[in-house]
Amino acid sequence: MADVLVVAELAEGKVRKATHSSITFARNAAKALGGSFSILVIGAGAKAAAADLTGFGAAKVLTAEI
């Protein structure tokens, strides 16, 4: 079993489009490996951005606000 971590990219407090592609890949990879995936959101506005990511099926959505 292996778990996958996605580090979300933010631009002006919003999640960048590339992060959504990374989440899709992580979801598929975790399923193939028999694990789960989590998302780490770092930066100004991380808590608000994390709220937008809670519906993507991640085991955890972690934040580090700076």
mmJSON file of the N, C-alpha and C atoms, coordinates in Angstrom:
{"data_MODEL":{"atom_site":{
"group_PDB":["ATOM","ATOM","ATOM","ATOM","ATOM","ATOM","ATOM","ATOM","ATOM","ATOM","ATOM","ATOM","ATOM","ATOM","ATOM","ATOM","ATOM","ATOM","ATOM","ATOM","ATOM","ATOM","ATOM","ATOM","ATOM","ATOM","ATOM","ATOM","ATOM","ATOM","ATOM","ATOM","ATOM","ATOM","ATOM","ATOM","ATOM","ATOM","ATOM","ATOM","ATOM","ATOM","ATOM","ATOM","ATOM","ATOM","ATOM","ATOM","ATOM","ATOM","ATOM","ATOM","ATOM","ATOM","ATOM","ATOM","ATOM","ATOM","ATOM","ATOM","ATOM","ATOM","ATOM","ATOM","ATOM","ATOM","ATOM","ATOM","ATOM","ATOM","ATOM","ATOM","ATOM","ATOM","ATOM","ATOM","ATOM","ATOM","ATOM","ATOM","ATOM","ATOM","ATOM","ATOM","ATOM","ATOM","ATOM","ATOM","ATOM","ATOM","ATOM","ATOM","ATOM","ATOM","ATOM","ATOM","ATOM","ATOM","ATOM","ATOM","ATOM","ATOM","ATOM","ATOM","ATOM","ATOM","ATOM","ATOM","ATOM","ATOM","ATOM","ATOM","ATOM","ATOM","ATOM","ATOM","ATOM","ATOM","ATOM","ATOM","ATOM","ATOM","ATOM","ATOM","ATOM","ATOM","ATOM","ATOM","ATOM","ATOM","ATOM","ATOM","ATOM","ATOM","ATOM","ATOM","ATOM","ATOM","ATOM","ATOM","ATOM","ATOM","ATOM","ATOM","ATOM","ATOM","ATOM","ATOM","ATOM","ATOM","ATOM","ATOM","ATOM","ATOM","ATOM","ATOM","ATOM","ATOM","ATOM","ATOM","ATOM","ATOM","ATOM","ATOM","ATOM","ATOM","ATOM","ATOM","ATOM","ATOM","ATOM","ATOM","ATOM","ATOM","ATOM","ATOM","ATOM","ATOM","ATOM","ATOM","ATOM","ATOM","ATOM","ATOM","ATOM","ATOM","ATOM","ATOM","ATOM","ATOM","ATOM","ATOM","ATOM","ATOM","ATOM","ATOM","ATOM","ATOM"],
"id":[1,2,3,4,5,6,7,8,9,10,11,12,13,14,15,16,17,18,19,20,21,22,23,24,25,26,27,28,29,30,31,32,33,34,35,36,37,38,39,40,41,42,43,44,45,46,47,48,49,50,51,52,53,54,55,56,57,58,59,60,61,62,63,64,65,66,67,68,69,70,71,72,73,74,75,76,77,78,79,80,81,82,83,84,85,86,87,88,89,90,91,92,93,94,95,96,97,98,99,100,101,102,103,104,105,106,107,108,109,110,111,112,113,114,115,116,117,118,119,120,121,122,123,124,125,126,127,128,129,130,131,132,133,134,135,136,137,138,139,140,141,142,143,144,145,146,147,148,149,150,151,152,153,154,155,156,157,158,159,160,161,162,163,164,165,166,167,168,169,170,171,172,173,174,175,176,177,178,179,180,181,182,183,184,185,186,187,188,189,190,191,192,193,194,195,196,197,198],
"type_symbol":["N","C","C","N","C","C","N","C","C","N","C","C","N","C","C","N","C","C","N","C","C","N","C","C","N","C","C","N","C","C","N","C","C","N","C","C","N","C","C","N","C","C","N","C","C","N","C","C","N","C","C","N","C","C","N","C","C","N","C","C","N","C","C","N","C","C","N","C","C","N","C","C","N","C","C","N","C","C","N","C","C","N","C","C","N","C","C","N","C","C","N","C","C","N","C","C","N","C","C","N","C","C","N","C","C","N","C","C","N","C","C","N","C","C","N","C","C","N","C","C","N","C","C","N","C","C","N","C","C","N","C","C","N","C","C","N","C","C","N","C","C","N","C","C","N","C","C","N","C","C","N","C","C","N","C","C","N","C","C","N","C","C","N","C","C","N","C","C","N","C","C","N","C","C","N","C","C","N","C","C","N","C","C","N","C","C","N","C","C","N","C","C","N","C","C","N","C","C"],
"label_atom_id":["N","CA","C","N","CA","C","N","CA","C","N","CA","C","N","CA","C","N","CA","C","N","CA","C","N","CA","C","N","CA","C","N","CA","C","N","CA","C","N","CA","C","N","CA","C","N","CA","C","N","CA","C","N","CA","C","N","CA","C","N","CA","C","N","CA","C","N","CA","C","N","CA","C","N","CA","C","N","CA","C","N","CA","C","N","CA","C","N","CA","C","N","CA","C","N","CA","C","N","CA","C","N","CA","C","N","CA","C","N","CA","C","N","CA","C","N","CA","C","N","CA","C","N","CA","C","N","CA","C","N","CA","C","N","CA","C","N","CA","C","N","CA","C","N","CA","C","N","CA","C","N","CA","C","N","CA","C","N","CA","C","N","CA","C","N","CA","C","N","CA","C","N","CA","C","N","CA","C","N","CA","C","N","CA","C","N","CA","C","N","CA","C","N","CA","C","N","CA","C","N","CA","C","N","CA","C","N","CA","C","N","CA","C","N","CA","C","N","CA","C","N","CA","C","N","CA","C","N","CA","C"],
"label_alt_id":[null,null,null,null,null,null,null,null,null,null,null,null,null,null,null,null,null,null,null,null,null,null,null,null,null,null,null,null,null,null,null,null,null,null,null,null,null,null,null,null,null,null,null,null,null,null,null,null,null,null,null,null,null,null,null,null,null,null,null,null,null,null,null,null,null,null,null,null,null,null,null,null,null,null,null,null,null,null,null,null,null,null,null,null,null,null,null,null,null,null,null,null,null,null,null,null,null,null,null,null,null,null,null,null,null,null,null,null,null,null,null,null,null,null,null,null,null,null,null,null,null,null,null,null,null,null,null,null,null,null,null,null,null,null,null,null,null,null,null,null,null,null,null,null,null,null,null,null,null,null,null,null,null,null,null,null,null,null,null,null,null,null,null,null,null,null,null,null,null,null,null,null,null,null,null,null,null,null,null,null,null,null,null,null,null,null,null,null,null,null,null,null,null,null,null,null,null,null],
"label_comp_id":["MET","MET","MET","ALA","ALA","ALA","ASP","ASP","ASP","VAL","VAL","VAL","LEU","LEU","LEU","VAL","VAL","VAL","VAL","VAL","VAL","ALA","ALA","ALA","GLU","GLU","GLU","LEU","LEU","LEU","ALA","ALA","ALA","GLU","GLU","GLU","GLY","GLY","GLY","LYS","LYS","LYS","VAL","VAL","VAL","ARG","ARG","ARG","LYS","LYS","LYS","ALA","ALA","ALA","THR","THR","THR","HIS","HIS","HIS","SER","SER","SER","SER","SER","SER","ILE","ILE","ILE","THR","THR","THR","PHE","PHE","PHE","ALA","ALA","ALA","ARG","ARG","ARG","ASN","ASN","ASN","ALA","ALA","ALA","ALA","ALA","ALA","LYS","LYS","LYS","ALA","ALA","ALA","LEU","LEU","LEU","GLY","GLY","GLY","GLY","GLY","GLY","SER","SER","SER","PHE","PHE","PHE","SER","SER","SER","ILE","ILE","ILE","LEU","LEU","LEU","VAL","VAL","VAL","ILE","ILE","ILE","GLY","GLY","GLY","ALA","ALA","ALA","GLY","GLY","GLY","ALA","ALA","ALA","LYS","LYS","LYS","ALA","ALA","ALA","ALA","ALA","ALA","ALA","ALA","ALA","ALA","ALA","ALA","ASP","ASP","ASP","LEU","LEU","LEU","THR","THR","THR","GLY","GLY","GLY","PHE","PHE","PHE","GLY","GLY","GLY","ALA","ALA","ALA","ALA","ALA","ALA","LYS","LYS","LYS","VAL","VAL","VAL","LEU","LEU","LEU","THR","THR","THR","ALA","ALA","ALA","GLU","GLU","GLU","ILE","ILE","ILE"],
"label_asym_id":["A","A","A","A","A","A","A","A","A","A","A","A","A","A","A","A","A","A","A","A","A","A","A","A","A","A","A","A","A","A","A","A","A","A","A","A","A","A","A","A","A","A","A","A","A","A","A","A","A","A","A","A","A","A","A","A","A","A","A","A","A","A","A","A","A","A","A","A","A","A","A","A","A","A","A","A","A","A","A","A","A","A","A","A","A","A","A","A","A","A","A","A","A","A","A","A","A","A","A","A","A","A","A","A","A","A","A","A","A","A","A","A","A","A","A","A","A","A","A","A","A","A","A","A","A","A","A","A","A","A","A","A","A","A","A","A","A","A","A","A","A","A","A","A","A","A","A","A","A","A","A","A","A","A","A","A","A","A","A","A","A","A","A","A","A","A","A","A","A","A","A","A","A","A","A","A","A","A","A","A","A","A","A","A","A","A","A","A","A","A","A","A","A","A","A","A","A","A"],
"label_entity_id":["1","1","1","1","1","1","1","1","1","1","1","1","1","1","1","1","1","1","1","1","1","1","1","1","1","1","1","1","1","1","1","1","1","1","1","1","1","1","1","1","1","1","1","1","1","1","1","1","1","1","1","1","1","1","1","1","1","1","1","1","1","1","1","1","1","1","1","1","1","1","1","1","1","1","1","1","1","1","1","1","1","1","1","1","1","1","1","1","1","1","1","1","1","1","1","1","1","1","1","1","1","1","1","1","1","1","1","1","1","1","1","1","1","1","1","1","1","1","1","1","1","1","1","1","1","1","1","1","1","1","1","1","1","1","1","1","1","1","1","1","1","1","1","1","1","1","1","1","1","1","1","1","1","1","1","1","1","1","1","1","1","1","1","1","1","1","1","1","1","1","1","1","1","1","1","1","1","1","1","1","1","1","1","1","1","1","1","1","1","1","1","1","1","1","1","1","1","1"],
"label_seq_id":[1,1,1,2,2,2,3,3,3,4,4,4,5,5,5,6,6,6,7,7,7,8,8,8,9,9,9,10,10,10,11,11,11,12,12,12,13,13,13,14,14,14,15,15,15,16,16,16,17,17,17,18,18,18,19,19,19,20,20,20,21,21,21,22,22,22,23,23,23,24,24,24,25,25,25,26,26,26,27,27,27,28,28,28,29,29,29,30,30,30,31,31,31,32,32,32,33,33,33,34,34,34,35,35,35,36,36,36,37,37,37,38,38,38,39,39,39,40,40,40,41,41,41,42,42,42,43,43,43,44,44,44,45,45,45,46,46,46,47,47,47,48,48,48,49,49,49,50,50,50,51,51,51,52,52,52,53,53,53,54,54,54,55,55,55,56,56,56,57,57,57,58,58,58,59,59,59,60,60,60,61,61,61,62,62,62,63,63,63,64,64,64,65,65,65,66,66,66],
"pdbx_PDB_ins_code":[null,null,null,null,null,null,null,null,null,null,null,null,null,null,null,null,null,null,null,null,null,null,null,null,null,null,null,null,null,null,null,null,null,null,null,null,null,null,null,null,null,null,null,null,null,null,null,null,null,null,null,null,null,null,null,null,null,null,null,null,null,null,null,null,null,null,null,null,null,null,null,null,null,null,null,null,null,null,null,null,null,null,null,null,null,null,null,null,null,null,null,null,null,null,null,null,null,null,null,null,null,null,null,null,null,null,null,null,null,null,null,null,null,null,null,null,null,null,null,null,null,null,null,null,null,null,null,null,null,null,null,null,null,null,null,null,null,null,null,null,null,null,null,null,null,null,null,null,null,null,null,null,null,null,null,null,null,null,null,null,null,null,null,null,null,null,null,null,null,null,null,null,null,null,null,null,null,null,null,null,null,null,null,null,null,null,null,null,null,null,null,null,null,null,null,null,null,null],
"Cartn_x":[0.854,0.0,0.897,0.522,1.264,0.277,0.639,-0.184,0.49,-0.307,0.172,-0.165,0.762,0.54,0.57,-0.456,-0.517,-0.247,0.708,0.949,0.226,-0.793,-1.622,-0.869,-0.989,-0.407,-1.46,-1.078,-1.978,-1.446,-2.353,-2.024,-3.057,-2.589,-3.465,-4.58,-4.218,-5.163,-6.121,-5.986,-6.865,-6.063,-6.714,-6.064,-5.846,-4.612,-4.297,-4.874,-5.162,-5.765,-4.9,-3.589,-2.678,-2.882,-3.308,-3.546,-4.674,-5.678,-6.8,-6.328,-5.409,-4.838,-4.027,-3.292,-2.496,-3.385,-4.511,-5.455,-6.027,-6.375,-6.896,-5.858,-4.607,-3.537,-3.34,-3.307,-3.096,-4.215,-5.433,-6.58,-6.414,-6.053,-5.876,-4.676,-3.58,-2.376,-2.621,-3.258,-3.533,-4.435,-5.42,-6.325,-5.552,-4.677,-3.882,-2.906,-2.416,-1.443,-2.097,-3.412,-4.122,-4.019,-3.755,-3.62,-4.627,-4.276,-5.129,-4.266,-4.915,-4.151,-4.626,-3.699,-3.981,-3.53,-4.048,-3.696,-3.122,-1.984,-1.361,-1.454,-2.054,-2.206,-1.339,-0.388,0.561,0.462,0.425,0.497,-0.619,-0.557,-1.587,-2.918,-3.93,-5.239,-5.421,-4.515,-4.554,-5.836,-6.301,-7.514,-8.732,-8.87,-9.996,-9.874,-8.673,-8.455,-8.708,-8.328,-8.541,-10.023,-10.841,-12.289,-12.808,-12.187,-12.596,-12.157,-11.209,-10.646,-11.202,-12.076,-12.568,-13.452,-14.001,-14.909,-14.249,-12.929,-12.238,-11.861,-12.271,-12.044,-10.748,-10.029,-8.772,-9.037,-8.135,-8.241,-8.1,-7.195,-6.961,-6.683,-7.079,-6.672,-5.998,-4.689,-3.869,-3.54,-3.379,-3.054,-1.866,-1.138,-0.066,-0.195,-0.826,-1.064,0.172,0.609,1.743,1.332],
"Cartn_y":[-1.177,0.0,1.236,2.229,3.48,4.639,5.674,6.879,7.967,8.897,9.945,11.304,12.261,13.617,14.581,15.407,16.465,17.788,18.551,19.893,20.858,21.516,22.41,23.695,24.123,25.392,26.486,27.592,28.733,29.919,30.673,31.932,32.947,33.946,34.989,34.385,33.357,32.747,31.749,31.494,30.555,29.34,28.191,26.965,27.035,26.754,26.765,25.54,25.683,24.62,23.352,23.507,22.366,21.459,22.038,21.246,20.247,20.626,19.713,18.497,18.707,17.591,16.684,17.288,16.517,15.69,16.248,15.525,14.317,14.499,13.386,12.274,12.655,11.66,10.96,11.725,11.149,10.185,10.541,9.67,8.332,8.381,7.162,6.349,7.02,6.327,5.666,6.377,5.822,4.598,4.666,3.531,2.322,2.546,1.465,0.867,1.697,1.24,0.725,0.844,0.375,1.31,2.577,3.547,4.673,5.798,6.978,8.171,9.32,10.527,11.661,12.572,13.764,14.983,16.135,17.389,18.344,18.962,19.962,21.306,22.288,23.628,24.57,25.232,26.107,27.513,28.516,29.897,30.764,32.018,32.97,32.547,32.453,32.037,30.531,29.794,28.331,27.758,28.328,27.782,27.928,29.057,29.261,28.358,28.225,27.368,25.908,25.502,24.125,23.788,24.743,24.513,24.137,24.675,24.356,22.953,22.356,21.065,19.891,20.146,19.071,18.061,18.394,17.496,16.591,16.498,15.723,14.313,13.913,12.55,12.296,13.348,13.174,12.672,11.839,11.359,12.53,13.462,14.651,15.835,17.011,18.261,19.074,19.231,19.911,21.312,22.245,23.624,24.141,25.039,25.778,27.221,28.031,29.443,30.257,31.116,31.999,33.439],
"Cartn_z":[0.0,0.0,0.0,-0.794,-0.842,-0.864,-0.156,-0.132,-0.963,-1.453,-2.344,-1.73,-1.852,-1.369,-2.543,-2.659,-3.675,-2.967,-3.469,-2.952,-3.896,-3.363,-4.18,-4.502,-5.742,-6.167,-6.038,-5.424,-5.282,-6.082,-6.622,-7.282,-6.809,-6.094,-5.545,-4.68,-3.902,-2.975,-3.595,-4.882,-5.587,-6.03,-6.07,-6.519,-8.029,-8.436,-9.873,-10.554,-11.822,-12.62,-12.631,-12.624,-12.646,-11.434,-10.326,-9.118,-9.339,-10.082,-10.346,-11.148,-12.079,-12.832,-11.911,-11.002,-10.046,-9.121,-8.724,-7.866,-8.599,-9.865,-10.66,-10.773,-11.046,-11.136,-9.796,-8.715,-7.38,-7.013,-7.319,-7.032,-7.748,-9.032,-9.821,-9.353,-9.048,-8.585,-7.231,-6.324,-5.0,-5.104,-5.972,-6.168,-6.7,-7.679,-8.263,-7.254,-6.337,-5.338,-4.061,-3.989,-2.802,-1.619,-1.87,-0.792,-0.917,-0.327,-0.376,-0.778,-0.933,-1.22,-0.328,-0.07,0.723,-0.064,0.332,-0.339,0.706,0.379,1.229,0.521,1.201,0.65,1.476,0.827,1.508,0.931,1.813,1.359,1.9,1.521,1.924,1.314,2.129,1.667,1.616,2.262,2.209,2.801,3.891,4.529,3.618,2.969,2.059,0.834,0.319,-0.84,-0.489,0.72,1.155,1.203,1.546,1.59,0.206,-0.842,-2.214,-2.631,-1.896,-2.286,-1.493,-0.56,0.296,-0.429,-1.551,-2.251,-3.281,-3.284,-4.305,-3.86,-2.661,-2.209,-1.477,-1.113,-0.382,1.032,1.531,2.912,3.875,3.551,4.381,3.476,3.921,3.28,4.372,4.234,5.233,4.769,5.714,5.348,6.148,5.529,6.181,5.709,6.526,6.2,6.559,5.614,5.92,5.792],
"occupancy":[1.0,1.0,1.0,1.0,1.0,1.0,1.0,1.0,1.0,1.0,1.0,1.0,1.0,1.0,1.0,1.0,1.0,1.0,1.0,1.0,1.0,1.0,1.0,1.0,1.0,1.0,1.0,1.0,1.0,1.0,1.0,1.0,1.0,1.0,1.0,1.0,1.0,1.0,1.0,1.0,1.0,1.0,1.0,1.0,1.0,1.0,1.0,1.0,1.0,1.0,1.0,1.0,1.0,1.0,1.0,1.0,1.0,1.0,1.0,1.0,1.0,1.0,1.0,1.0,1.0,1.0,1.0,1.0,1.0,1.0,1.0,1.0,1.0,1.0,1.0,1.0,1.0,1.0,1.0,1.0,1.0,1.0,1.0,1.0,1.0,1.0,1.0,1.0,1.0,1.0,1.0,1.0,1.0,1.0,1.0,1.0,1.0,1.0,1.0,1.0,1.0,1.0,1.0,1.0,1.0,1.0,1.0,1.0,1.0,1.0,1.0,1.0,1.0,1.0,1.0,1.0,1.0,1.0,1.0,1.0,1.0,1.0,1.0,1.0,1.0,1.0,1.0,1.0,1.0,1.0,1.0,1.0,1.0,1.0,1.0,1.0,1.0,1.0,1.0,1.0,1.0,1.0,1.0,1.0,1.0,1.0,1.0,1.0,1.0,1.0,1.0,1.0,1.0,1.0,1.0,1.0,1.0,1.0,1.0,1.0,1.0,1.0,1.0,1.0,1.0,1.0,1.0,1.0,1.0,1.0,1.0,1.0,1.0,1.0,1.0,1.0,1.0,1.0,1.0,1.0,1.0,1.0,1.0,1.0,1.0,1.0,1.0,1.0,1.0,1.0,1.0,1.0,1.0,1.0,1.0,1.0,1.0,1.0],
"B_iso_or_equiv":[0.0,0.0,0.0,0.0,0.0,0.0,0.0,0.0,0.0,0.0,0.0,0.0,0.0,0.0,0.0,0.0,0.0,0.0,0.0,0.0,0.0,0.0,0.0,0.0,0.0,0.0,0.0,0.0,0.0,0.0,0.0,0.0,0.0,0.0,0.0,0.0,0.0,0.0,0.0,0.0,0.0,0.0,0.0,0.0,0.0,0.0,0.0,0.0,0.0,0.0,0.0,0.0,0.0,0.0,0.0,0.0,0.0,0.0,0.0,0.0,0.0,0.0,0.0,0.0,0.0,0.0,0.0,0.0,0.0,0.0,0.0,0.0,0.0,0.0,0.0,0.0,0.0,0.0,0.0,0.0,0.0,0.0,0.0,0.0,0.0,0.0,0.0,0.0,0.0,0.0,0.0,0.0,0.0,0.0,0.0,0.0,0.0,0.0,0.0,0.0,0.0,0.0,0.0,0.0,0.0,0.0,0.0,0.0,0.0,0.0,0.0,0.0,0.0,0.0,0.0,0.0,0.0,0.0,0.0,0.0,0.0,0.0,0.0,0.0,0.0,0.0,0.0,0.0,0.0,0.0,0.0,0.0,0.0,0.0,0.0,0.0,0.0,0.0,0.0,0.0,0.0,0.0,0.0,0.0,0.0,0.0,0.0,0.0,0.0,0.0,0.0,0.0,0.0,0.0,0.0,0.0,0.0,0.0,0.0,0.0,0.0,0.0,0.0,0.0,0.0,0.0,0.0,0.0,0.0,0.0,0.0,0.0,0.0,0.0,0.0,0.0,0.0,0.0,0.0,0.0,0.0,0.0,0.0,0.0,0.0,0.0,0.0,0.0,0.0,0.0,0.0,0.0,0.0,0.0,0.0,0.0,0.0,0.0],
"pdbx_formal_charge":[null,null,null,null,null,null,null,null,null,null,null,null,null,null,null,null,null,null,null,null,null,null,null,null,null,null,null,null,null,null,null,null,null,null,null,null,null,null,null,null,null,null,null,null,null,null,null,null,null,null,null,null,null,null,null,null,null,null,null,null,null,null,null,null,null,null,null,null,null,null,null,null,null,null,null,null,null,null,null,null,null,null,null,null,null,null,null,null,null,null,null,null,null,null,null,null,null,null,null,null,null,null,null,null,null,null,null,null,null,null,null,null,null,null,null,null,null,null,null,null,null,null,null,null,null,null,null,null,null,null,null,null,null,null,null,null,null,null,null,null,null,null,null,null,null,null,null,null,null,null,null,null,null,null,null,null,null,null,null,null,null,null,null,null,null,null,null,null,null,null,null,null,null,null,null,null,null,null,null,null,null,null,null,null,null,null,null,null,null,null,null,null,null,null,null,null,null,null],
"auth_seq_id":[1,1,1,2,2,2,3,3,3,4,4,4,5,5,5,6,6,6,7,7,7,8,8,8,9,9,9,10,10,10,11,11,11,12,12,12,13,13,13,14,14,14,15,15,15,16,16,16,17,17,17,18,18,18,19,19,19,20,20,20,21,21,21,22,22,22,23,23,23,24,24,24,25,25,25,26,26,26,27,27,27,28,28,28,29,29,29,30,30,30,31,31,31,32,32,32,33,33,33,34,34,34,35,35,35,36,36,36,37,37,37,38,38,38,39,39,39,40,40,40,41,41,41,42,42,42,43,43,43,44,44,44,45,45,45,46,46,46,47,47,47,48,48,48,49,49,49,50,50,50,51,51,51,52,52,52,53,53,53,54,54,54,55,55,55,56,56,56,57,57,57,58,58,58,59,59,59,60,60,60,61,61,61,62,62,62,63,63,63,64,64,64,65,65,65,66,66,66],
"auth_comp_id":["MET","MET","MET","ALA","ALA","ALA","ASP","ASP","ASP","VAL","VAL","VAL","LEU","LEU","LEU","VAL","VAL","VAL","VAL","VAL","VAL","ALA","ALA","ALA","GLU","GLU","GLU","LEU","LEU","LEU","ALA","ALA","ALA","GLU","GLU","GLU","GLY","GLY","GLY","LYS","LYS","LYS","VAL","VAL","VAL","ARG","ARG","ARG","LYS","LYS","LYS","ALA","ALA","ALA","THR","THR","THR","HIS","HIS","HIS","SER","SER","SER","SER","SER","SER","ILE","ILE","ILE","THR","THR","THR","PHE","PHE","PHE","ALA","ALA","ALA","ARG","ARG","ARG","ASN","ASN","ASN","ALA","ALA","ALA","ALA","ALA","ALA","LYS","LYS","LYS","ALA","ALA","ALA","LEU","LEU","LEU","GLY","GLY","GLY","GLY","GLY","GLY","SER","SER","SER","PHE","PHE","PHE","SER","SER","SER","ILE","ILE","ILE","LEU","LEU","LEU","VAL","VAL","VAL","ILE","ILE","ILE","GLY","GLY","GLY","ALA","ALA","ALA","GLY","GLY","GLY","ALA","ALA","ALA","LYS","LYS","LYS","ALA","ALA","ALA","ALA","ALA","ALA","ALA","ALA","ALA","ALA","ALA","ALA","ASP","ASP","ASP","LEU","LEU","LEU","THR","THR","THR","GLY","GLY","GLY","PHE","PHE","PHE","GLY","GLY","GLY","ALA","ALA","ALA","ALA","ALA","ALA","LYS","LYS","LYS","VAL","VAL","VAL","LEU","LEU","LEU","THR","THR","THR","ALA","ALA","ALA","GLU","GLU","GLU","ILE","ILE","ILE"],
"auth_asym_id":["A","A","A","A","A","A","A","A","A","A","A","A","A","A","A","A","A","A","A","A","A","A","A","A","A","A","A","A","A","A","A","A","A","A","A","A","A","A","A","A","A","A","A","A","A","A","A","A","A","A","A","A","A","A","A","A","A","A","A","A","A","A","A","A","A","A","A","A","A","A","A","A","A","A","A","A","A","A","A","A","A","A","A","A","A","A","A","A","A","A","A","A","A","A","A","A","A","A","A","A","A","A","A","A","A","A","A","A","A","A","A","A","A","A","A","A","A","A","A","A","A","A","A","A","A","A","A","A","A","A","A","A","A","A","A","A","A","A","A","A","A","A","A","A","A","A","A","A","A","A","A","A","A","A","A","A","A","A","A","A","A","A","A","A","A","A","A","A","A","A","A","A","A","A","A","A","A","A","A","A","A","A","A","A","A","A","A","A","A","A","A","A","A","A","A","A","A","A"],
"auth_atom_id":["N","CA","C","N","CA","C","N","CA","C","N","CA","C","N","CA","C","N","CA","C","N","CA","C","N","CA","C","N","CA","C","N","CA","C","N","CA","C","N","CA","C","N","CA","C","N","CA","C","N","CA","C","N","CA","C","N","CA","C","N","CA","C","N","CA","C","N","CA","C","N","CA","C","N","CA","C","N","CA","C","N","CA","C","N","CA","C","N","CA","C","N","CA","C","N","CA","C","N","CA","C","N","CA","C","N","CA","C","N","CA","C","N","CA","C","N","CA","C","N","CA","C","N","CA","C","N","CA","C","N","CA","C","N","CA","C","N","CA","C","N","CA","C","N","CA","C","N","CA","C","N","CA","C","N","CA","C","N","CA","C","N","CA","C","N","CA","C","N","CA","C","N","CA","C","N","CA","C","N","CA","C","N","CA","C","N","CA","C","N","CA","C","N","CA","C","N","CA","C","N","CA","C","N","CA","C","N","CA","C","N","CA","C","N","CA","C","N","CA","C","N","CA","C","N","CA","C","N","CA","C"],
"pdbx_PDB_model_num":[1,1,1,1,1,1,1,1,1,1,1,1,1,1,1,1,1,1,1,1,1,1,1,1,1,1,1,1,1,1,1,1,1,1,1,1,1,1,1,1,1,1,1,1,1,1,1,1,1,1,1,1,1,1,1,1,1,1,1,1,1,1,1,1,1,1,1,1,1,1,1,1,1,1,1,1,1,1,1,1,1,1,1,1,1,1,1,1,1,1,1,1,1,1,1,1,1,1,1,1,1,1,1,1,1,1,1,1,1,1,1,1,1,1,1,1,1,1,1,1,1,1,1,1,1,1,1,1,1,1,1,1,1,1,1,1,1,1,1,1,1,1,1,1,1,1,1,1,1,1,1,1,1,1,1,1,1,1,1,1,1,1,1,1,1,1,1,1,1,1,1,1,1,1,1,1,1,1,1,1,1,1,1,1,1,1,1,1,1,1,1,1,1,1,1,1,1,1]
}}}
